Amino acid sequence: MKSSLAASLASLLLAGNALAADAFRIESEAQFVGDYGDRIERMAPGVYQIVKGPLAGKTISLGETGLAYDLAALRAHIPQSRRERAQAKAQIRRLETEQARFAQLRARTGPTKASRSDAFPCQYQPLDGAPIYYYGSATVTATTELYMLRSDGLFNPYYARASASARGTVYTPFGVPADVSLLAYAVAHERQLGQIITRQQQGVQSASVATGYVYSGPAFFHDLFASASVHGRGNCYGYVSISDSMTPGFRDRPPILFAAAFR
């Protein structure tokens, strides 16, 4: 059992070395704070914003409190189109279901041996044995960005794009039966024209989705949003999300500073 788990961890570490520069791999809140502590600011319990470096502006939400934060933000947002309203309602229902699972599991299991700081603590109860504890991790990206270089090496401020991806992995010990453990979800939204791409997938030991790009431009300003999340299922529970946006007010920066920010 130890050798198979070690092999799984080793393979994930190797895969992690190939992660995109804007990806965040999260096993626990403590690990996330340890890895990014010099670049993040705590906004609320379980909610952090990247405040330094090229990834500044992205928001990371973790666990039950992070989920509650994201759910409140979704409820407060006013959709601009029928398609956006349908997408928002579906996402709200998904987060409400997740919130109910947290409450049910807490009432049923109480404090467990599994670390509550894990992003995805899991527990399997055999019929005639002690509980088996294990865990999972998430790798998430959400990016809104300028992307078209000009001849002077700066980015053209009139062309932008958004994309998101999510991947979850559960390290299931030997002897634990297969169970749907994760849901990966991602959305990229260009709000001016109402372009929305949503993707989701459930998986036993892993789940992975990516939106590809939605584009804005040529335009004087951009209104883009991207978000990705991983949710626990079955024997596992937990929540990790990332979001990023480029709003019309962002375009009001002085042109030189605006372009330099994206070099």
C-alpha positions in Angstrom: 0.0 0.0 0.0 2.8 2.4 0.9 4.7 1.7 -2.3 1.6 2.3 -4.5 0.8 5.5 -2.7 4.4 6.6 -3.0 4.4 5.9 -6.7 1.3 8.0 -7.1 2.9 10.9 -5.2 6.0 10.6 -7.3 4.1 10.7 -10.5 2.2 13.7 -9.4 5.4 15.5 -8.4 6.8 14.8 -11.8 3.7 16.1 -13.5 3.8 19.2 -11.2 7.1 20.1 -12.6 5.4 20.6 -16.0 2.6 22.8 -14.6 2.0 26.1 -16.4 3.5 29.2 -14.7 0.1 30.4 -13.7 -1.1 27.2 -12.1 -1.5 26.6 -8.4 -1.2 23.1 -6.9 -2.9 22.9 -3.5 -2.9 20.1 -1.0 -3.8 22.1 2.0 -4.2 25.7 3.2 -1.0 25.4 5.2 0.9 24.2 2.2 -0.6 27.0 0.0 0.3 29.7 2.6 3.8 28.3 3.0 4.4 28.2 -0.8 2.9 31.6 -1.6 3.0 33.5 1.7 5.2 36.3 0.5 2.8 37.1 -2.4 -0.7 36.7 -0.9 -3.0 38.7 1.3 -5.8 37.1 3.4 -9.1 38.6 2.4 -11.4 36.5 4.6 -11.2 33.0 6.3 -10.1 30.6 3.6 -9.8 33.4 1.0 -6.6 34.8 -0.4 -5.6 37.3 -3.1 -2.3 37.3 -4.9 -1.0 40.8 -4.4 2.6 40.6 -5.8 4.2 39.3 -9.0 2.9 38.5 -12.4 -0.1 36.6 -11.0 -1.4 39.5 -8.9 -5.2 39.9 -8.8 -6.1 36.3 -8.7 -8.3 35.1 -5.8 -8.0 31.6 -4.2 -10.8 30.2 -2.1 -10.3 27.1 0.1 -12.6 24.9 2.2 -16.0 25.5 3.6 -15.3 29.2 4.4 -13.9 29.8 0.9 -16.9 28.2 -0.6 -19.3 30.4 1.4 -17.3 33.4 0.1 -17.7 32.3 -3.5 -21.4 31.5 -3.1 -22.0 35.0 -1.6 -20.2 36.6 -4.6 -22.2 34.6 -7.1 -25.5 35.5 -5.4 -24.5 39.2 -5.4 -23.6 39.3 -9.1 -26.2 40.4 -11.6 -26.1 38.4 -14.8 -26.4 40.3 -18.1 -27.7 37.7 -20.4 -30.0 34.7 -20.4 -27.1 32.3 -20.9 -25.1 33.9 -18.0 -28.2 33.7 -15.8 -28.5 29.9 -16.5 -24.8 29.4 -15.9 -24.9 31.4 -12.6 -27.9 29.5 -11.3 -26.3 26.1 -12.1 -23.1 27.2 -10.3 -25.1 28.4 -7.3 -27.0 25.1 -7.0 -23.6 23.3 -7.3 -22.1 25.3 -4.4 -25.3 25.0 -2.3 -25.1 21.2 -2.7 -21.4 21.3 -1.7 -22.2 23.5 1.3 -24.9 21.0 2.4 -22.4 18.1 2.1 -20.0 19.9 4.4 -22.7 20.3 7.0 -23.9 16.6 6.7 -20.4 15.2 7.0 -19.6 17.3 10.0 -22.7 16.2 11.7 -22.1 12.5 10.9 -18.4 12.2 11.5 -17.5 14.9 13.9 -13.7 15.4 14.4 -11.8 12.8 12.5 -8.2 11.7 12.3 -7.9 13.2 8.8 -6.3 16.6 8.9 -8.9 19.3 8.5 -6.3 21.5 6.8 -6.2 19.0 3.8 -7.8 20.4 0.7 -9.7 17.1 0.2 -9.8 14.9 3.3 -11.3 11.5 2.6 -12.6 8.8 4.8 -13.7 5.2 4.0 -15.5 3.1 6.6 -15.1 -0.7 6.1 -18.0 -2.8 7.5 -15.7 -4.6 9.9 -12.6 -2.4 10.5 -11.2 1.0 11.5 -11.8 4.0 9.2 -9.3 4.6 6.4 -8.2 8.2 5.9 -6.7 9.5 2.7 -6.6 12.8 0.8 -6.5 14.6 -2.5 -5.1 17.8 -4.2 -6.2 20.3 -6.8 -4.3 22.2 -9.5 -6.2 25.2 -10.8 -5.6 28.1 -13.2 -7.7 31.1 -14.2 -6.3 33.8 -16.4 -7.5 37.1 -17.9 -4.7 38.7 -19.9 -3.5 40.8 -22.8 -1.8 38.6 -25.3 -1.0 40.3 -28.6 2.5 41.9 -28.7 3.2 45.1 -30.5 6.3 45.9 -32.5 7.8 47.7 -29.4 7.5 44.6 -27.3 4.5 45.8 -25.2 1.1 44.2 -25.3 -1.6 45.8 -27.4 -4.2 47.0 -24.9 -7.1 46.4 -27.3 -6.9 42.5 -27.4 -7.5 40.3 -24.4 -8.5 36.7 -23.6 -9.6 34.5 -20.7 -9.2 30.8 -19.9 -9.4 28.4 -16.9 -8.6 24.9 -16.1 -9.0 22.5 -13.1 -7.6 19.2 -12.2 -8.1 17.1 -9.0 -6.3 14.0 -7.9 -7.2 11.6 -5.0 -4.6 9.2 -3.6 -6.7 6.2 -2.9 -5.1 3.5 -0.7 -5.1 -0.1 -1.6 -8.4 -1.8 -0.4 -10.6 1.3 -0.8 -13.2 0.6 -3.4 -13.6 2.8 -6.5 -15.9 5.8 -5.9 -16.5 9.1 -7.7 -14.2 11.3 -5.7 -13.9 14.6 -7.5 -15.7 17.2 -9.7 -13.6 19.6 -11.8 -15.3 22.7 -13.1 -14.1 25.7 -15.2 -15.6 28.7 -16.8 -14.3 31.5 -19.1 -16.6 34.4 -19.8 -16.4 37.4 -22.1 -19.2 39.5 -20.7 -19.6 42.2 -23.4 -20.7 39.8 -26.1 -21.9 37.1 -23.7 -19.3 34.4 -24.8 -19.2 31.7 -22.1 -17.4 28.4 -22.1 -18.1 26.0 -19.2 -16.6 22.6 -18.7 -17.1 20.0 -15.9 -16.1 16.4 -15.3 -16.5 13.9 -12.5 -13.8 11.3 -11.8 -12.9 8.4 -9.5 -9.3 9.2 -8.8 -8.9 12.2 -11.0 -10.9 14.8 -12.9 -9.6 17.4 -15.4 -11.2 20.1 -17.5 -10.0 23.2 -19.5 -12.0 25.9 -21.2 -9.7 27.0 -24.0 -9.9 30.8 -24.7 -12.6 33.4 -25.0 -11.4 36.6 -26.8 -12.1 40.3 -26.4 -11.2 42.8 -29.0 -10.5 44.9 -30.8 -12.1 46.9 -28.0 -11.5 50.0 -26.0 -12.1 48.1 -22.7 -12.5 44.5 -21.7 -14.9 42.7 -19.3 -13.5 39.2 -18.8 -13.9 36.6 -16.0 -12.3 33.2 -15.5 -12.8 30.7 -12.7 -11.9 27.1 -11.9 -12.7 24.8 -9.0 -12.4 21.3 -7.7 -15.0 19.8 -5.4 -15.0 16.6 -3.3 -17.4 13.8 -3.9 -18.3 10.4 -2.4 -15.9 9.5 0.4 -14.1 12.8 -0.1 -15.1 16.4 0.6 -13.4 19.8 0.1 -13.3 22.8 -2.2 -10.6 24.8 -4.0 -11.3 27.6 -6.4 -9.4 30.3 -8.3 -10.8 33.3 -10.1 -9.4 36.2 -12.2 -11.0 39.1 -13.9 -10.4 42.1 -16.2 -13.0 44.7 -15.8 -13.8 48.0 -17.6 -12.2 50.0 -14.8 -9.0 48.2 -15.3 -8.7 49.9 -18.8 -8.6 53.3 -17.1 -4.9 52.8 -16.1 -2.5 55.1 -17.9 -1.5 53.3 -21.2 2.2 52.9 -20.3 1.5 51.4 -16.9 -1.3 49.3 -18.3 0.9 47.8 -20.9 4.0 47.4 -18.7 1.9 45.5 -16.1 1.6 42.7 -18.6 5.1 42.3 -19.8 
